[in-house]
Amino acid sequence: MSEVMTIGEPMVNLIADSPETFMEARTLPRQMAGAEFNVAIGVQRQGHSVSYVTTLGNDWQGDLIVDYMNGIGFDTTGIRRMDGAATGYQLKVRSSDGEPKVIYFRAGSAASQTTPDIVDDLSFDGLKVLHVTGIFSALTDKTYETVERLIDTAKQHGALVTFDPNPRPTLWDSEQSMIEATNKLAAKADVFMPGLSEGRLFSGLEDPRAIADYYMDMGVSKVIIKLGAEGSVLFERDADGNRLETVVPSFVVEVVDTVGAGDGFAAGVITGLLEGLDDERLLERANAVGAIQVTSVSDSEGLPTTQELADFIASTPRQEVSL
């Protein structure tokens, strides 16, 4: 069994060969996409094993994804295939401001047809970390129930649960329903990783310390807040209930594509937890992986190997950060 498990919607990513508009593109090179997939790639490149859970269609997109995952060593035994629904894909074009334009083709996808009984077929032997996001849980009521069951089952087997809210408001009936559902999942997590704006949205609070207290009062052990390009901060409580905080700056890089930065950050957190890094080194790693990812056009191709990460940390200047 793998050390890390995640559940999500992997998609084929068709990237335009010219910037700014799809109309100018003459070729669309194929890569892989999906927040949880990006995290899984980041974890695997740091030398840890990964199991991926999802439902894919019996189509060329599904074949391509499974073949790719098998080729890099993912455990794909948790992937179901089905007729009657397609595997999602997306079109992406670069933009000069680092915020790419993306068109999704995922409505009614096979992944959105996932049901909670998929959990019954999974092996949790040796599992150390389950990583979930707010994206897959937002697809349908059934995918939300699936994530809930997966979290509960993983925790029963002693696994740590990490949760990145990664909000997608368009997938929800209302902002309030998104907030309530996200906080319900956050209360089940051991490690919660919102961006600062996300933490403010979901808690209704402004100050990072107040946001951290809000979630630690729910039972979350570590609240890690991403501070954008500046860095990140980790909050936890000592044995006496006192709040502890660790603030670590990020790195100075030239931003090419912001997609996947948070996913790279999550991969850094997960692998840092697996390797028992102290809070400062854990955030340093997470900041570094996220910073490296924004220097690459693809969603995950830029995620570093162990040596590439070490070289980057040793040679790259740091940002200024304050809380």
C-alpha positions as CSV (number, residue, x, y, z in Angstrom):
1,M,0.0,0.0,0.0
2,S,1.1,3.6,-0.6
3,E,2.1,6.1,2.0
4,V,-0.2,8.8,0.6
5,M,-3.7,8.5,-0.9
6,T,-5.7,11.2,-2.6
7,I,-9.0,11.4,-4.4
8,G,-9.8,13.8,-7.2
9,E,-10.6,14.4,-10.9
10,P,-7.5,14.0,-13.1
11,M,-7.9,15.5,-16.5
12,V,-6.1,15.7,-19.8
13,N,-4.6,19.2,-20.2
14,L,-4.3,20.5,-23.7
15,I,-1.9,23.5,-23.7
16,A,-2.0,26.0,-26.6
17,D,1.4,26.5,-28.2
18,S,0.9,30.3,-28.4
19,P,0.1,32.8,-25.7
20,E,-3.0,34.9,-25.1
21,T,-5.7,33.2,-27.4
22,F,-6.8,29.8,-28.3
23,M,-7.5,31.0,-31.9
24,E,-3.8,31.4,-32.6
25,A,-2.9,27.9,-31.4
26,R,-1.8,25.3,-34.1
27,T,-0.9,22.5,-31.7
28,L,-2.2,21.4,-28.3
29,P,0.5,19.3,-26.5
30,R,-1.1,16.9,-24.0
31,Q,-0.2,16.9,-20.3
32,M,-2.1,16.0,-17.1
33,A,-4.1,18.3,-14.8
34,G,-6.1,18.4,-11.6
35,A,-5.3,19.8,-8.2
36,E,-5.0,16.4,-6.5
37,F,-3.1,15.0,-9.4
38,N,-0.6,17.9,-9.1
39,V,-0.1,17.2,-5.4
40,A,0.4,13.5,-6.1
41,I,3.1,14.3,-8.6
42,G,4.8,16.5,-6.2
43,V,4.8,13.9,-3.5
44,Q,6.0,11.1,-5.8
45,R,8.9,13.3,-7.0
46,Q,10.1,13.6,-3.4
47,G,10.4,9.8,-3.3
48,H,7.1,8.8,-1.6
49,S,4.5,6.4,-2.9
50,V,1.0,7.5,-4.0
51,S,-2.4,5.9,-4.5
52,Y,-5.0,7.7,-6.6
53,V,-8.7,7.2,-6.2
54,T,-11.2,8.3,-8.8
55,T,-13.7,7.3,-11.6
56,L,-12.7,7.6,-15.2
57,G,-14.6,7.0,-18.4
58,N,-13.8,4.1,-20.8
59,D,-12.4,6.5,-23.3
60,W,-9.0,7.7,-24.7
61,Q,-8.7,10.3,-22.0
62,G,-9.1,7.8,-19.3
63,D,-6.6,5.4,-21.0
64,L,-4.1,8.2,-21.3
65,I,-4.4,9.1,-17.6
66,V,-4.2,5.5,-16.3
67,D,-1.2,4.7,-18.6
68,Y,0.6,7.9,-17.4
69,M,-0.1,7.1,-13.7
70,N,1.1,3.5,-14.1
71,G,4.2,4.7,-16.0
72,I,5.3,6.9,-13.1
73,G,4.5,4.4,-10.4
74,F,1.2,5.5,-8.9
75,D,-1.1,2.8,-7.4
76,T,-4.1,2.9,-9.7
77,T,-6.1,0.1,-8.2
78,G,-8.5,2.6,-6.6
79,I,-9.5,3.9,-10.1
80,R,-12.9,2.8,-11.4
81,R,-13.7,2.9,-15.2
82,M,-17.3,3.4,-16.5
83,D,-19.3,3.6,-19.6
84,G,-21.8,6.4,-20.2
85,A,-19.7,9.3,-18.9
86,A,-16.6,10.8,-20.3
87,T,-13.3,11.6,-18.6
88,G,-12.9,15.4,-18.2
89,Y,-10.3,17.5,-20.0
90,Q,-9.3,21.1,-20.3
91,L,-7.8,23.7,-22.6
92,K,-5.2,26.1,-21.3
93,V,-3.5,29.1,-22.8
94,R,-0.7,31.2,-21.3
95,S,-1.2,34.8,-20.3
96,S,1.4,37.6,-19.9
97,D,0.3,38.2,-16.3
98,G,0.9,34.6,-15.1
99,E,-2.8,33.9,-14.8
100,P,-3.6,31.4,-17.6
101,K,-7.0,31.2,-19.3
102,V,-8.6,27.7,-18.9
103,I,-11.7,26.2,-20.4
104,Y,-13.0,23.1,-18.7
105,F,-14.9,20.2,-20.3
106,R,-16.0,18.3,-17.2
107,A,-19.7,18.7,-16.7
108,G,-21.3,15.3,-16.0
109,S,-17.8,13.7,-16.1
110,A,-17.1,10.2,-14.9
111,A,-15.4,11.5,-11.8
112,S,-18.6,13.3,-10.8
113,Q,-20.3,9.9,-10.9
114,T,-18.1,8.6,-8.1
115,T,-20.1,7.1,-5.2
116,P,-19.2,6.4,-1.6
117,D,-19.0,2.6,-2.1
118,I,-15.7,3.1,-3.9
119,V,-14.1,3.4,-0.5
120,D,-15.2,-0.1,0.4
121,D,-12.8,-1.5,-2.2
122,L,-9.7,0.4,-1.0
123,S,-6.8,-1.0,1.0
124,F,-5.6,1.3,3.8
125,D,-2.7,-0.9,4.9
126,G,0.4,1.2,5.5
127,L,-1.4,4.5,4.6
128,K,0.1,7.5,6.5
129,V,-1.5,10.5,4.9
130,L,-4.8,11.1,3.1
131,H,-5.0,14.4,1.1
132,V,-8.3,15.9,0.0
133,T,-9.4,19.2,-1.4
134,G,-12.6,21.1,-1.7
135,I,-12.8,20.5,-5.5
136,F,-13.8,16.9,-5.7
137,S,-16.2,17.2,-2.8
138,A,-18.0,20.0,-4.6
139,L,-18.8,18.1,-7.8
140,T,-22.0,16.4,-6.5
141,D,-23.6,15.4,-3.3
142,K,-22.3,11.8,-3.9
143,T,-18.7,13.0,-4.3
144,Y,-19.0,15.0,-1.1
145,E,-20.3,11.9,0.7
146,T,-17.5,9.9,-0.8
147,V,-14.9,12.3,0.6
148,E,-16.5,12.2,4.0
149,R,-16.5,8.4,4.1
150,L,-12.9,8.3,2.8
151,I,-11.8,10.7,5.6
152,D,-13.6,8.7,8.3
153,T,-12.2,5.4,7.1
154,A,-8.6,6.7,6.7
155,K,-8.7,8.1,10.2
156,Q,-10.0,4.8,11.6
157,H,-6.8,3.2,10.1
158,G,-4.6,5.8,11.8
159,A,-3.8,8.0,8.8
160,L,-3.3,11.8,9.0
161,V,-5.7,13.9,7.0
162,T,-4.6,17.0,5.1
163,F,-7.2,19.3,3.6
164,D,-6.7,22.2,1.1
165,P,-10.1,23.9,0.7
166,N,-9.2,25.1,-2.9
167,P,-12.6,26.7,-3.3
168,R,-14.6,26.6,-6.6
169,P,-17.7,28.8,-6.0
170,T,-19.2,27.9,-9.4
171,L,-19.6,24.3,-8.3
172,W,-21.8,25.2,-5.3
173,D,-25.4,26.3,-5.1
174,S,-24.4,29.3,-3.0
175,E,-21.4,30.7,-1.2
176,Q,-23.0,29.9,2.2
177,S,-23.4,26.2,1.3
178,M,-19.8,26.1,0.2
179,I,-18.6,27.6,3.5
180,E,-20.7,25.3,5.6
181,A,-19.7,22.2,3.7
182,T,-16.0,23.2,3.6
183,N,-15.9,23.8,7.3
184,K,-17.6,20.5,8.0
185,L,-14.7,18.8,6.2
186,A,-12.1,21.0,7.8
187,A,-13.3,19.9,11.3
188,K,-12.4,16.3,10.3
189,A,-8.9,17.2,9.1
190,D,-5.7,17.1,11.1
191,V,-3.9,19.7,8.9
192,F,-5.9,22.5,7.2
193,M,-4.1,24.6,4.5
194,P,-6.1,27.7,3.3
195,G,-4.7,30.7,1.6
196,L,-5.2,33.9,3.7
197,S,-8.2,35.0,1.6
198,E,-9.7,31.6,1.8
199,G,-9.3,31.5,5.6
200,R,-11.0,34.8,5.8
201,L,-13.9,33.6,3.6
202,F,-14.5,30.4,5.4
203,S,-14.1,31.7,9.0
204,G,-15.5,35.2,8.6
205,L,-12.5,36.5,10.4
206,E,-9.7,38.8,9.2
207,D,-6.6,38.2,11.5
208,P,-4.6,35.0,10.7
209,R,-4.3,34.2,14.4
210,A,-8.1,34.4,14.8
211,I,-8.6,32.2,11.8
212,A,-6.2,29.7,13.2
213,D,-7.9,29.7,16.6
214,Y,-11.3,29.2,14.8
215,Y,-10.1,26.0,13.2
216,M,-8.0,24.7,16.1
217,D,-11.1,25.1,18.3
218,M,-12.8,22.7,15.9
219,G,-10.0,20.2,16.6
220,V,-7.6,20.8,13.7
221,S,-4.0,20.1,14.9
222,K,-2.1,22.3,12.5
223,V,-3.5,25.3,10.6
224,I,-1.1,26.4,7.8
225,I,-2.0,29.7,6.1
226,K,-0.5,30.5,2.7
227,L,0.5,34.2,2.5
228,G,0.9,34.4,-1.3
229,A,4.3,35.2,-2.7
230,E,5.5,36.3,0.7
231,G,5.5,32.9,2.5
232,S,3.4,31.0,5.0
233,V,2.6,30.6,8.7
234,L,1.9,27.5,10.7
235,F,-0.2,27.6,13.9
236,E,-0.6,24.8,16.5
237,R,-1.1,24.5,20.2
238,D,1.2,23.2,22.9
239,A,0.3,20.8,25.6
240,D,-1.1,23.7,27.7
241,G,-3.3,25.0,24.9
242,N,-1.1,28.0,24.1
243,R,-1.0,29.0,20.4
244,L,2.4,28.6,18.7
245,E,3.2,30.1,15.4
246,T,6.0,29.7,12.8
247,V,6.4,32.2,10.0
248,V,8.7,31.4,7.1
249,P,9.4,33.6,4.0
250,S,9.1,32.2,0.4
251,F,11.6,32.6,-2.4
252,V,12.2,35.3,-5.1
253,V,11.3,33.8,-8.5
254,E,10.0,35.0,-11.9
255,V,6.3,34.0,-12.2
256,V,5.4,32.3,-15.4
257,D,2.2,30.4,-14.5
258,T,0.5,30.5,-11.1
259,V,-1.5,27.3,-11.6
260,G,-0.3,24.5,-9.3
261,A,1.4,26.8,-6.8
262,G,-0.9,25.8,-3.9
263,D,-0.7,22.1,-5.0
264,G,3.0,22.2,-4.9
265,F,2.8,23.8,-1.5
266,A,0.6,21.0,-0.3
267,A,3.0,18.4,-1.6
268,G,5.8,20.1,0.4
269,V,3.7,20.0,3.5
270,I,2.7,16.3,3.0
271,T,6.3,15.1,2.4
272,G,7.6,17.3,5.2
273,L,5.1,15.6,7.6
274,L,6.1,12.1,6.3
275,E,9.8,12.9,6.9
276,G,9.2,14.4,10.3
277,L,10.6,17.9,9.5
278,D,10.2,20.6,12.1
279,D,7.8,23.4,11.5
280,E,10.3,25.8,10.0
281,R,11.8,23.3,7.6
282,L,8.4,22.0,6.7
283,L,7.2,25.5,5.6
284,E,10.5,26.2,3.9
285,R,10.0,23.0,1.8
286,A,6.4,23.8,1.0
287,N,7.2,27.4,0.0
288,A,10.0,26.2,-2.2
289,V,8.0,23.6,-4.0
290,G,5.2,26.2,-4.6
291,A,7.8,28.8,-5.8
292,I,9.4,26.3,-8.2
293,Q,6.0,25.4,-9.7
294,V,5.1,29.0,-10.7
295,T,8.3,29.1,-12.9
296,S,6.8,26.4,-15.2
297,V,4.0,26.6,-17.8
298,S,2.5,23.3,-17.0
299,D,0.4,22.4,-14.0
300,S,2.8,19.9,-12.6
301,E,5.8,19.3,-14.9
302,G,7.9,21.8,-13.0
303,L,7.5,20.1,-9.6
304,P,11.0,19.2,-8.3
305,T,12.9,16.1,-7.6
306,T,14.6,15.8,-4.2
307,Q,17.9,17.1,-5.6
308,E,16.3,19.9,-7.6
309,L,14.5,21.0,-4.4
310,A,17.7,21.0,-2.3
311,D,19.6,23.0,-4.9
312,F,16.8,25.6,-5.2
313,I,16.6,26.1,-1.4
314,A,20.3,26.4,-1.1
315,S,20.7,29.0,-4.0
316,T,17.5,31.1,-4.1
317,P,17.0,34.4,-2.2
318,R,14.1,34.8,0.2
319,Q,11.2,37.2,0.2
320,E,10.3,39.6,3.1
321,V,7.4,38.3,5.2
322,S,5.5,39.7,8.1
323,L,2.3,38.6,9.9
